[in-house]
């Protein structure tokens, strides 16, 4: 019972709580939160103790032995060859100012490290080294916006070791470029919320939970009751709003259409597929790529110094010249990234056009089969083939053939009635006249002539109706 209640308490860390997290990583998230809450070394790192992460002496050592230990081991600030490498590792947590390698990283730590790197004269560029399945929503979009806005002051590039999913991809997308190793995966651009009901488990243990509250929404989503449909709908709307903001931020960061981001439907993509979709700029080994990043930045610094020395018109260290060099470097980087992304986007467009073509072909085949396989088409194949050349869809075509068949049947019935051999049309005509009893003249010759004329007329009509001729009576 004790373990179950402990696990129940841990679920409160994410119960009915929106996450930018790859769904299969939820158990990892739970284990991480449990460890942070129970391990004595990490208890002060959790979001329950925000005071430790907003001190003015964020990077300096304090009088606290534990604080020294935490800052030394869990607030890394490593600059090599002018490049500051910032880990974006493990579960990403709001309001936590530490980075525990392979385990968890706080948004506050990343935020503060970027601030320090931007202001540090020894730092020429910032590398975000990413391996994370995602994490909290809160604090993520703010951090992504900050990276996006600062990447023009100093180059910020993202390097994906294994995974950059959900919240981690939001951060990666804000960099000037994203490089991934061959086995890297990116994506999962979506939002998840999970509700855990402990009602049955508690009932099995003979425990009944009663809430005393005021305000009908006060206990919405609590883990001790089943989730009502109305509350679920409200949570779904919240998730929809966060998703809209998430896809919009990624689209802006990558300079692509938001619909293209939404069309990924939170899929996870491999390295090569990610490049084709424009979610990843290129493939490369992280250590090698960071070294080339450092070399490029060092080369730009050397060129700046050489140009300052050679030019007698501009004294060494002139701030205007530094700004010119920095602007040129930034423009070159932006051109390279823009060209790479443009190529990726063009490939996406080509892939989409191909997909639309195949969809159109499939739809045309489906329409054709639906029309030709109908009963109406089998009864009148010539008409069906002519209809295939029109723009009518299958339902309209079948309905049209049904209407035509109905009209044909009505016409045939009318003709059959008119051509009925037992029907005396002449008598009907005479009866409908004003003088139905009018007779022929008394003269025998006139009488014979009249009968012959009448018989000839009736025989002509019978011939049209395929009826046998009347026998001549003399």
C-alpha positions as CSV (number, residue, x, y, z in Angstrom):
1,X,0.0,0.0,0.0
2,X,2.8,2.4,0.8
3,X,4.4,2.1,-2.7
4,X,1.0,2.6,-4.3
5,X,0.5,5.8,-2.4
6,X,4.0,7.0,-3.2
7,X,3.3,6.4,-6.9
8,X,0.0,8.2,-6.5
9,X,1.8,11.2,-5.0
10,X,4.2,11.2,-7.9
11,X,1.4,11.3,-10.4
12,X,0.4,14.6,-9.0
13,X,3.6,16.0,-10.7
14,X,1.9,15.6,-14.1
15,X,-1.7,14.7,-13.6
16,X,-4.0,16.8,-15.8
17,X,-0.9,18.8,-16.6
18,X,0.0,19.8,-20.2
19,X,3.4,18.5,-21.4
20,X,5.5,18.9,-24.5
21,X,6.7,15.4,-24.2
22,X,6.9,12.3,-26.4
23,X,4.2,10.1,-25.0
24,X,6.3,7.0,-24.5
25,X,8.6,9.0,-22.3
26,X,5.9,9.7,-19.7
27,X,7.3,6.9,-17.4
28,X,10.7,8.5,-17.7
29,X,9.2,11.8,-16.7
30,X,7.6,10.2,-13.7
31,X,10.8,8.5,-12.6
32,X,12.7,11.7,-13.0
33,X,10.2,13.6,-10.9
34,X,10.2,10.9,-8.2
35,X,14.0,10.9,-8.0
36,X,14.1,14.7,-7.7
37,X,11.5,14.6,-4.9
38,X,13.1,11.7,-2.9
39,X,16.9,11.9,-3.5
40,X,18.5,14.1,-0.8
41,X,21.0,15.5,-3.3
42,X,18.3,16.7,-5.7
43,X,15.4,17.7,-3.4
44,X,16.3,21.4,-3.6
45,X,16.4,21.3,-7.4
46,X,12.7,20.7,-7.9
47,X,10.1,23.3,-8.9
48,X,9.0,23.3,-5.2
49,X,12.1,25.4,-4.3
50,X,12.3,28.2,-6.9
51,X,14.2,30.5,-4.5
52,X,17.5,28.7,-5.2
53,X,17.3,29.5,-8.9
54,X,16.6,33.2,-8.9
55,X,19.5,34.3,-6.7
56,X,21.6,37.2,-7.9
57,X,24.7,34.9,-7.4
58,X,23.4,32.4,-9.9
59,X,26.9,31.4,-11.0
60,X,29.0,32.4,-8.0
61,X,29.8,30.2,-5.0
62,X,28.0,30.7,-1.8
63,X,28.6,29.8,1.8
64,X,26.3,26.8,1.6
65,X,28.3,23.5,1.1
66,X,25.3,22.0,-0.8
67,X,25.0,25.0,-2.9
68,X,28.7,24.9,-3.9
69,X,28.3,21.2,-4.8
70,X,25.2,21.9,-6.9
71,X,26.6,24.9,-8.7
72,X,29.9,23.1,-9.4
73,X,28.4,19.9,-10.7
74,X,25.0,20.9,-12.0
75,X,25.5,24.3,-13.4
76,X,28.1,23.7,-16.1
77,X,29.6,26.6,-18.0
78,X,32.1,25.2,-20.5
79,X,33.7,27.4,-23.1
80,X,36.2,25.7,-25.5
81,X,37.8,27.5,-28.5
82,X,35.3,30.3,-28.2
83,X,32.2,28.1,-28.2
84,X,29.9,27.8,-25.2
85,X,28.3,24.3,-25.1
86,X,25.0,24.2,-23.3
87,X,23.4,20.8,-22.5
88,X,19.7,20.4,-23.3
89,X,19.6,16.9,-21.8
90,X,17.0,14.6,-20.4
91,X,13.6,15.8,-19.1
92,X,13.2,19.5,-19.5
93,X,11.7,21.2,-16.4
94,X,10.3,24.6,-15.6
95,X,11.8,26.8,-12.9
96,X,14.8,24.6,-12.4
97,X,18.3,26.2,-12.6
98,X,20.4,23.0,-12.9
99,X,21.5,20.5,-15.5
100,X,21.9,16.9,-14.4
101,X,23.7,15.1,-17.2
102,X,21.6,12.5,-18.9
103,X,18.8,13.0,-16.5
104,X,17.1,16.4,-16.4
105,X,17.8,20.1,-17.4
106,X,16.0,23.2,-16.2
107,X,14.8,25.9,-18.5
108,X,16.2,28.5,-16.0
109,X,19.7,27.0,-16.3
110,X,19.5,27.2,-20.1
111,X,18.2,30.8,-20.0
112,X,20.9,31.9,-17.6
113,X,23.7,30.2,-19.5
114,X,22.6,31.9,-22.7
115,X,22.6,35.3,-21.0
116,X,26.1,34.7,-19.7
117,X,27.3,33.5,-23.0
118,X,25.9,36.5,-24.9
119,X,27.7,38.9,-22.5
120,X,30.9,36.9,-22.3
121,X,33.7,38.4,-24.5
122,X,35.4,35.0,-24.7
123,X,32.3,33.4,-26.3
124,X,32.1,33.7,-30.1
125,X,29.2,31.3,-30.5
126,X,26.8,29.1,-28.5
127,X,26.1,25.4,-29.2
128,X,23.0,23.8,-27.8
129,X,23.8,20.0,-27.4
130,X,20.4,18.3,-27.4
131,X,19.3,14.9,-26.3
132,X,15.8,15.1,-24.8
133,X,12.3,13.7,-25.2
134,X,10.8,17.0,-24.1
135,X,9.2,18.2,-20.9
136,X,7.2,21.0,-19.4
137,X,5.1,23.4,-21.4
138,X,5.5,26.3,-19.0
139,X,8.7,28.2,-19.7
140,X,9.4,26.5,-23.0
141,X,7.9,28.9,-25.4
142,X,9.5,31.8,-23.5
143,X,12.9,30.2,-23.8
144,X,12.4,29.4,-27.5
145,X,11.4,33.1,-28.2
146,X,14.5,34.3,-26.3
147,X,16.9,32.1,-28.4
148,X,15.2,33.2,-31.6
149,X,15.7,36.9,-30.6
150,X,19.3,36.5,-29.4
151,X,20.6,34.4,-32.3
152,X,21.3,37.5,-34.2
153,X,23.6,38.9,-31.5
154,X,25.8,35.8,-31.4
155,X,25.4,32.7,-33.5
156,X,23.4,30.0,-31.7
157,X,23.3,26.6,-33.3
158,X,21.6,23.4,-32.3
159,X,23.2,19.9,-32.4
160,X,21.1,16.8,-31.9
161,X,22.9,13.8,-30.5
162,X,20.1,11.4,-30.4
163,X,16.7,13.0,-29.9
164,X,15.2,16.5,-30.1
165,X,11.5,15.8,-29.4
166,X,8.6,18.1,-28.5
167,X,9.8,20.7,-26.0
168,X,13.4,20.0,-27.0
169,X,12.6,20.5,-30.7
170,X,10.9,23.8,-29.8
171,X,14.3,24.9,-28.4
172,X,16.3,23.5,-31.3
173,X,14.1,25.2,-34.0
174,X,15.0,28.6,-32.5
175,X,18.7,28.2,-33.4
176,X,20.2,29.5,-36.6
177,X,20.7,25.9,-37.8
178,X,20.0,22.3,-36.6
179,X,22.5,19.5,-37.2
180,X,21.7,16.0,-36.3
181,X,23.8,12.8,-36.1
182,X,23.0,9.9,-38.4
183,X,20.8,8.2,-35.8
184,X,19.2,11.4,-34.6
185,X,15.4,11.8,-34.4
186,X,13.4,15.0,-34.3
187,X,9.7,16.0,-34.2
188,X,6.9,15.0,-31.9
189,X,5.6,18.5,-32.3
190,X,2.5,18.0,-30.2
191,X,1.0,18.4,-26.7
192,X,-0.1,15.7,-24.3
193,X,-2.1,15.7,-21.1
194,X,-2.7,12.6,-19.0
195,X,-5.3,12.1,-16.3
196,X,-4.8,9.3,-13.7
197,X,-7.8,8.1,-11.7
198,X,-6.9,6.4,-8.4
199,X,-10.6,5.9,-7.5
200,X,-10.7,2.2,-8.2
201,X,-7.3,1.5,-6.6
202,X,-8.4,3.4,-3.4
203,X,-11.8,1.6,-3.4
204,X,-10.0,-1.7,-3.6
205,X,-7.9,-0.8,-0.6
206,X,-11.0,0.2,1.3
207,X,-10.2,3.9,1.1
208,X,-12.9,6.4,0.2
209,X,-11.8,9.9,-0.8
210,X,-14.2,12.8,-0.1
211,X,-13.6,16.4,-1.3
212,X,-15.1,19.4,0.6
213,X,-15.0,22.3,-1.8
214,X,-16.7,25.5,-3.0
215,X,-16.8,26.4,-6.7
216,X,-17.8,23.6,-9.1
217,X,-14.5,23.6,-11.0
218,X,-12.3,23.6,-7.8
219,X,-11.5,19.8,-8.0
220,X,-11.6,19.4,-11.8
221,X,-9.1,16.8,-12.8
222,X,-8.2,15.5,-9.3
223,X,-6.8,11.9,-9.4
224,X,-9.3,10.6,-6.9
225,X,-12.3,10.7,-9.2
226,X,-13.0,9.8,-12.7
227,X,-12.6,12.6,-15.2
228,X,-16.1,14.0,-16.2
229,X,-16.7,14.5,-20.0
230,X,-17.3,18.3,-19.6
231,X,-13.9,18.7,-17.9
232,X,-12.2,16.5,-20.5
233,X,-13.6,18.8,-23.2
234,X,-12.3,21.9,-21.4
235,X,-8.8,20.3,-21.1
236,X,-8.9,19.4,-24.8
237,X,-9.5,23.0,-25.7
238,X,-6.5,24.0,-23.6
239,X,-4.4,21.4,-25.4
240,X,-5.6,22.7,-28.8
241,X,-4.6,26.3,-27.8
242,X,-1.2,25.2,-26.7
243,X,-0.7,23.2,-29.9
244,X,-1.6,26.2,-32.0
245,X,1.0,28.3,-30.3
246,X,3.6,25.5,-30.5
247,X,3.2,25.0,-34.2
248,X,3.2,28.7,-34.8
249,X,6.5,29.2,-32.9
250,X,8.2,26.3,-34.8
251,X,6.9,27.6,-38.1
252,X,8.3,31.1,-37.4
253,X,11.6,29.7,-36.2
254,X,12.1,27.6,-39.3
255,X,10.5,30.2,-41.7
256,X,8.0,27.6,-43.0
257,X,4.2,27.5,-43.2
258,X,2.4,26.6,-40.0
259,X,0.2,24.1,-41.9
260,X,3.4,22.2,-42.8
261,X,4.3,21.9,-39.2
262,X,0.8,20.9,-38.2
263,X,0.7,18.3,-40.9
264,X,3.5,16.4,-39.2
265,X,0.8,15.3,-36.7
266,X,3.4,15.0,-33.9
267,X,5.3,12.3,-35.9
268,X,8.9,11.5,-35.0
269,X,11.2,11.5,-38.0
270,X,14.6,10.0,-38.8
271,X,17.6,12.0,-39.8
272,X,17.1,11.9,-43.6
273,X,13.4,12.3,-43.6
274,X,13.8,15.3,-41.2
275,X,16.1,17.0,-43.7
276,X,13.6,16.5,-46.5
277,X,10.9,18.0,-44.4
278,X,13.0,21.0,-43.4
279,X,13.0,20.0,-39.7
280,X,16.7,19.4,-39.8
281,X,19.3,21.3,-41.8
282,X,22.0,18.7,-42.2
283,X,23.7,15.5,-40.9
284,X,26.9,15.5,-39.0
285,X,28.8,14.2,-36.0
286,X,28.2,16.6,-33.1
287,X,31.8,16.8,-31.9
288,X,33.1,17.4,-35.4
289,X,30.4,20.0,-36.2
290,X,31.0,21.9,-33.0
291,X,34.8,21.9,-33.8
292,X,34.0,23.3,-37.3
293,X,31.7,25.9,-35.7
294,X,34.6,27.0,-33.4
295,X,37.0,27.1,-36.3
296,X,34.6,29.2,-38.4
297,X,34.1,31.6,-35.5
298,X,37.9,31.8,-34.8
299,X,38.6,32.4,-38.5
300,X,36.2,35.3,-38.5
301,X,37.8,36.8,-35.5
302,X,41.3,36.4,-37.1
303,X,40.1,38.0,-40.3
304,X,38.7,40.9,-38.3
305,X,42.0,41.5,-36.6
306,X,44.1,41.2,-39.8
307,X,41.9,43.6,-41.6
308,X,42.2,46.0,-38.7
309,X,46.0,45.9,-38.8
310,X,46.3,46.2,-42.6
311,X,44.0,49.2,-42.9
312,X,45.6,52.5,-41.8
313,X,42.2,54.2,-42.0
314,X,40.6,52.1,-39.3
315,X,42.5,51.8,-36.0
316,X,42.7,48.4,-34.4
317,X,39.8,47.6,-32.2
318,X,37.5,50.1,-33.8
319,X,34.0,49.3,-32.8
320,X,32.6,50.3,-36.2
321,X,34.8,47.8,-38.0
322,X,33.8,45.1,-35.5
323,X,30.2,45.8,-36.2
324,X,30.9,45.5,-40.0
325,X,32.7,42.2,-39.6
326,X,29.9,40.9,-37.3
327,X,27.2,42.0,-39.7
328,X,29.1,40.3,-42.6
329,X,29.5,37.1,-40.6
330,X,25.8,37.2,-39.6
331,X,24.7,37.8,-43.2
332,X,26.8,34.9,-44.5
333,X,25.5,32.6,-41.9
334,X,21.9,33.6,-42.6
335,X,22.4,33.1,-46.4
336,X,23.8,29.6,-45.8
337,X,21.0,28.6,-43.5
338,X,18.4,30.3,-45.8
339,X,19.8,28.4,-48.8
340,X,19.8,25.1,-47.0
341,X,16.3,25.6,-45.7
342,X,15.0,26.8,-49.1
343,X,16.4,23.6,-50.7
344,X,14.7,21.6,-48.0
345,X,11.4,23.5,-48.4
346,X,11.5,23.0,-52.2
347,X,12.0,19.3,-51.6
348,X,9.0,19.3,-49.3
349,X,6.9,21.1,-52.0
350,X,8.0,18.5,-54.6
351,X,7.1,15.7,-52.2
352,X,3.7,17.3,-51.6
353,X,3.0,17.8,-55.3
354,X,3.9,14.1,-55.9
355,X,1.6,13.1,-53.1
356,X,-1.2,15.2,-54.4
357,X,-0.7,13.8,-57.9
358,X,-1.0,10.2,-56.5
359,X,-4.0,11.2,-54.4
360,X,-5.7,12.7,-57.5
361,X,-5.0,9.5,-59.5
362,X,-6.4,7.4,-56.7
363,X,-9.5,9.6,-56.5
364,X,-10.0,9.4,-60.3
365,X,-9.7,5.6,-60.3
366,X,-12.1,5.3,-57.3
367,X,-14.6,7.5,-59.1
368,X,-14.3,5.6,-62.3
369,X,-14.7,2.2,-60.6
370,X,-17.7,3.5,-58.6
371,X,-19.5,4.6,-61.8
372,X,-18.7,1.6,-63.9
373,X,-19.5,-0.9,-61.1
374,X,-23.0,0.5,-60.5
375,X,-26.1,-1.3,-61.6
376,X,-27.1,1.7,-63.7
377,X,-23.8,1.5,-65.7
378,X,-24.3,-2.2,-66.4
379,X,-27.8,-1.5,-67.7
380,X,-26.5,1.3,-70.0
381,X,-22.7,1.1,-70.4
382,X,-22.7,3.6,-73.4
383,X,-24.1,6.3,-71.2
384,X,-21.7,5.5,-68.3
385,X,-18.7,5.9,-70.6
386,X,-20.0,9.2,-71.8
387,X,-20.5,10.3,-68.2
388,X,-16.9,9.5,-67.3
389,X,-15.9,12.4,-69.5
390,X,-17.9,14.9,-67.4
391,X,-17.0,16.5,-64.1
392,X,-19.8,14.7,-62.2
393,X,-18.7,12.8,-59.1
394,X,-19.7,9.1,-58.6
395,X,-22.9,9.9,-56.6
396,X,-24.0,12.6,-59.1
397,X,-23.3,10.3,-62.1
398,X,-25.3,7.4,-60.6
399,X,-28.2,9.6,-59.7
400,X,-28.2,11.0,-63.2
401,X,-28.3,7.5,-64.8
402,X,-31.1,6.6,-62.4
403,X,-33.2,9.6,-63.5
404,X,-32.5,8.9,-67.2
405,X,-33.5,5.2,-66.7
406,X,-36.7,6.3,-65.0
407,X,-37.6,8.7,-67.9
408,X,-36.9,6.0,-70.5
409,X,-39.2,3.6,-68.7
410,X,-42.0,6.2,-68.6
411,X,-41.6,6.8,-72.4
412,X,-41.6,3.1,-73.2
413,X,-44.8,2.6,-71.2
414,X,-46.5,5.4,-73.1
415,X,-45.4,4.0,-76.5
416,X,-46.6,0.5,-75.5
417,X,-50.0,1.9,-74.5
418,X,-50.3,3.9,-77.8
419,X,-49.4,0.8,-79.8
420,X,-51.7,-1.7,-78.0
421,X,-53.2,-3.9,-80.8
422,X,-56.5,-4.2,-78.9
423,X,-56.9,-0.5,-78.8
424,X,-59.1,1.3,-81.4
425,X,-57.6,4.7,-81.8
426,X,-60.1,5.6,-84.5
427,X,-63.0,4.8,-82.3
428,X,-61.5,6.8,-79.5
429,X,-61.0,9.7,-81.8
430,X,-64.6,9.5,-83.1
431,X,-65.9,9.3,-79.6
432,X,-64.1,12.3,-78.5
433,X,-65.4,14.4,-81.5
434,X,-68.5,16.6,-81.4
435,X,-70.5,14.2,-83.6
436,X,-69.6,10.7,-82.6
437,X,-72.6,9.1,-84.4
438,X,-72.2,10.7,-87.8
439,X,-72.6,8.2,-90.6
440,X,-71.6,7.6,-94.2
441,X,-73.7,8.6,-97.2
442,X,-76.4,6.1,-98.5
443,X,-74.6,5.6,-101.8
444,X,-73.0,2.1,-101.9
445,X,-70.0,3.4,-103.9
446,X,-69.5,6.2,-101.3
447,X,-69.8,3.6,-98.5
448,X,-67.2,1.3,-100.1
449,X,-64.8,4.1,-100.7
450,X,-65.2,5.4,-97.2
451,X,-64.4,1.9,-95.7
452,X,-61.4,1.5,-97.9
453,X,-60.0,4.9,-96.8
454,X,-60.6,4.0,-93.2
455,X,-59.0,0.6,-93.5
456,X,-56.0,2.1,-95.3
457,X,-55.6,4.6,-92.5
458,X,-55.9,2.0,-89.8
459,X,-53.5,-0.4,-91.5
460,X,-50.9,2.4,-91.9
461,X,-51.1,3.1,-88.1
462,X,-50.9,-0.7,-87.4
463,X,-47.8,-0.9,-89.5
464,X,-46.2,1.8,-87.4
465,X,-47.1,-0.1,-84.2
466,X,-46.1,-3.5,-85.7
467,X,-49.7,-4.7,-85.5
468,X,-51.2,-7.1,-88.1
469,X,-53.2,-5.5,-90.9
470,X,-57.0,-5.5,-90.8
471,X,-58.7,-7.9,-93.1
472,X,-60.4,-6.3,-96.0
473,X,-64.2,-6.6,-96.0
474,X,-66.0,-6.0,-99.2
